């Protein structure tokens, strides 16, 4: 059980008309919430303050009891289970992390194992395993929370939540108190961890950008605890279900969509390549078939050298000295938003696209990007790949759709 | 225990007819003080008992009241009011007020002294428990700690510094108040002071002993606190 090779399988989670009404309040905090989270997916609950997102999350582990409706975890109603037992099997991470200041990091991580009566040796081994999993040195286990930075504490919070390898995790604004640079890093680390662990996660945030980045599916809640839309990020951005969702995702939702796609996901322009000294006649024929009317000079390995100028085509043979720099060079794995930013920064309408080996495979132009945005509505599924913005050369994660 | 100091008042510390020089002038007589320290040993032990027993009982009662009131918040105000009201009764009158009910002796002194510790310790228990970081409590509940586990594993350890701070104040206060216990017929160093209050050497010895007792108790409690709260000394890097 404590062995990483025998991970508990994630369980699906379902809200069935779940409602929370506080006594003395006319409006429900959560109003008939129904949604399904597939096993191993991150479901982000997002919305303005007062929309009941945290309440909805806390109903899962019965920190708040449901007034009517039900929540099923692995097909079983949470109401049938003793709250304490239920909670020990659900990872719990909150914004303030809530590490116990009087316990060492090792003891903090072993909180739930201690409740379950694990042996000391097993708890120590598990703590070592987890501290490494979240990327902290083992020496940290003997320290107290006050001796750690905010980012380190946050990692310990995640490690503690994973201690007994629960099938489900609840995360309430887990990165909310972290500065922007470290938040981005922690988000990426967490996505990498999740790609490996594949927990079912309910993730609460008020930040739509974080929701888009972290979520396989996003539930947008509006004030009064009503579900406004439940969809994968790309669909939310291309087809907002209501004016509320449209406003909430923001006027720049087309740009946000670009953050979800990589260069390889869109139709690139074809480009005519040429080498120094080759006959201009044949090049002109290829040029007629290419999307881009300027030839790209490449070296013997098909790596870009520069754009050939008009005058470079006037002679019999291609004159390589008549060229302008082929910048920016874009990689297939680049995030589309970053690639667009590169184009704008270089005041360039297009740039050569290379594969991982540096070989030219086409060109990315601003027209191609806007074309991709324009056609997004017809092609929501194709864009559903989640993108990790630090461009780690890892295998692409499975599509967010179940 | 010693029931008789008042009866010996005046005569038992120094023999006025035999003493000459400094003691007969009611001076601060270092030589006499050193020579007659043995006369203070038994009263000192009585004083320690009169301090420690009320502290222990008071701590047990105040902690229990604090834990109950922490769960039943509405009790905080009436319990604070009650213990504060007791504290406002002048100590000398409370010793005398209890005499007709509990009679002369240690019991009366211990009851009165215990009552005075309550408000100090109770308030600090409540403040300490209220000061436990809410997010630590939320995380503990979210991880499946039961109410009892939450109390003993999270709340009490984190409230400990505040509770112990209360205990330290209570200890110092009780050492001082126990000097009036002789009024209820109990012993202690108060009896020595009263027996020869004009003799400055005598009063000074008692004062020094009381001060040392208070300081020692404080140091012991502080030492225990440091043992129990290692996280407070962890160096923030």
Boltz contact constraints between the chains, C-beta under 6 A:
constraints:
  - contact:
      token1: [A, 63]
      token2: [B, 142]
      max_distance: 6.0
  - contact:
      token1: [A, 84]
      token2: [B, 144]
      max_distance: 6.0
  - contact:
      token1: [A, 84]
      token2: [B, 146]
      max_distance: 6.0
  - contact:
      token1: [A, 87]
      token2: [B, 142]
      max_distance: 6.0
  - contact:
      token1: [A, 87]
      token2: [B, 144]
      max_distance: 6.0
  - contact:
      token1: [A, 88]
      token2: [B, 144]
      max_distance: 6.0
  - contact:
      token1: [A, 92]
      token2: [B, 142]
      max_distance: 6.0
  - contact:
      token1: [A, 92]
      token2: [B, 143]
      max_distance: 6.0
  - contact:
      token1: [A, 96]
      token2: [B, 135]
      max_distance: 6.0
  - contact:
      token1: [A, 98]
      token2: [B, 135]
      max_distance: 6.0
  - contact:
      token1: [A, 98]
      token2: [B, 136]
      max_distance: 6.0
  - contact:
      token1: [A, 98]
      token2: [B, 138]
      max_distance: 6.0
  - contact:
      token1: [A, 98]
      token2: [B, 139]
      max_distance: 6.0
  - contact:
      token1: [A, 100]
      token2: [B, 136]
      max_distance: 6.0
  - contact:
      token1: [A, 100]
      token2: [B, 154]
      max_distance: 6.0
  - contact:
      token1: [A, 101]
      token2: [B, 231]
      max_distance: 6.0
  - contact:
      token1: [A, 102]
      token2: [B, 157]
      max_distance: 6.0
  - contact:
      token1: [A, 102]
      token2: [B, 158]
      max_distance: 6.0
  - contact:
      token1: [A, 102]
      token2: [B, 231]
      max_distance: 6.0
  - contact:
      token1: [A, 111]
      token2: [B, 143]
      max_distance: 6.0
  - contact:
      token1: [A, 112]
      token2: [B, 143]
      max_distance: 6.0
  - contact:
      token1: [A, 144]
      token2: [B, 231]
      max_distance: 6.0
  - contact:
      token1: [A, 144]
      token2: [B, 234]
      max_distance: 6.0
  - contact:
      token1: [A, 146]
      token2: [B, 234]
      max_distance: 6.0
  - contact:
      token1: [A, 146]
      token2: [B, 236]
      max_distance: 6.0
  - contact:
      token1: [A, 147]
      token2: [B, 234]
      max_distance: 6.0
  - contact:
      token1: [A, 147]
      token2: [B, 236]
      max_distance: 6.0
  - contact:
      token1: [A, 147]
      token2: [B, 237]
      max_distance: 6.0
